[in-house]
Amino acid sequence: MTDIDQSKVPAHHQQWLETMIQAGINGDLGLMRGKKTATGEYRSILVIKQQTEEDEIELLPLGHFAEDNPFELYDPPVLPTA
């Protein structure tokens, strides 16, 4: 297991997390299926629904879910002890 070092989490990832949380609170968080440009494989994509100035709805992709078991793909982080 590895220790969590929050100083290594990029600032823009933290900003996306905050945006994602607010979108969830507002009911604007969704899940869709889409094709990955680089490989052509289909993935489940976490999206934020937003309204344009023309009153159209657009979906802003935030990230995708692991197709395999994430518990097998990643080493589990260990919270630092106080």
C-alpha positions in Angstrom: 0.0 0.0 0.0 1.1 3.5 -0.7 0.7 6.7 1.4 -1.5 9.4 0.0 0.4 12.6 -0.8 -2.2 15.3 -1.5 0.6 17.7 -2.6 1.0 15.5 -5.7 -2.6 15.8 -6.8 -2.6 18.4 -9.6 -4.5 21.6 -8.8 -6.7 21.3 -11.9 -7.8 17.8 -10.7 -8.9 19.3 -7.4 -10.8 22.0 -9.4 -12.5 19.3 -11.5 -13.5 17.5 -8.3 -15.1 20.6 -6.9 -16.9 21.2 -10.2 -18.1 17.6 -10.2 -19.4 17.9 -6.6 -21.3 21.1 -7.5 -22.8 19.5 -10.6 -24.0 16.6 -8.5 -25.6 19.0 -6.0 -27.3 20.8 -8.9 -28.5 17.5 -10.5 -26.3 18.2 -13.6 -24.0 15.1 -13.3 -24.5 12.3 -15.7 -23.2 9.1 -17.2 -23.1 8.3 -20.9 -21.4 5.9 -23.2 -18.9 7.2 -25.7 -16.1 6.2 -28.0 -12.5 6.9 -27.0 -10.8 8.8 -29.8 -7.4 7.2 -29.5 -8.5 3.5 -29.5 -12.1 3.4 -30.8 -13.2 1.5 -27.7 -16.4 2.5 -25.9 -16.2 3.7 -22.3 -18.6 4.9 -19.7 -18.0 8.7 -19.3 -18.8 10.9 -16.4 -20.3 14.2 -17.8 -21.6 17.5 -16.6 -24.8 18.8 -18.3 -24.6 22.5 -19.1 -26.8 24.9 -21.0 -25.4 27.1 -23.7 -26.3 30.7 -24.4 -28.5 29.4 -27.3 -30.5 27.3 -24.7 -29.0 24.1 -26.0 -27.7 21.3 -23.6 -24.2 20.2 -24.0 -22.3 17.5 -22.2 -18.9 18.2 -20.8 -16.8 15.0 -20.3 -14.9 14.8 -17.1 -13.4 11.3 -17.1 -14.2 7.7 -17.6 -14.7 4.7 -15.5 -12.3 1.7 -15.4 -13.6 -1.1 -17.5 -12.0 -3.6 -15.2 -12.2 -3.9 -11.5 -10.5 -0.7 -10.1 -9.6 -2.6 -7.0 -7.4 -4.8 -9.1 -6.0 -2.0 -11.3 -4.7 0.4 -8.6 -2.8 0.0 -5.4 -5.1 1.1 -2.6 -4.0 4.4 -1.0 -3.3 4.5 2.7 -4.4 7.5 4.7 -1.5 9.1 6.7 -1.6 8.5 10.4 -1.8 11.5 12.7 
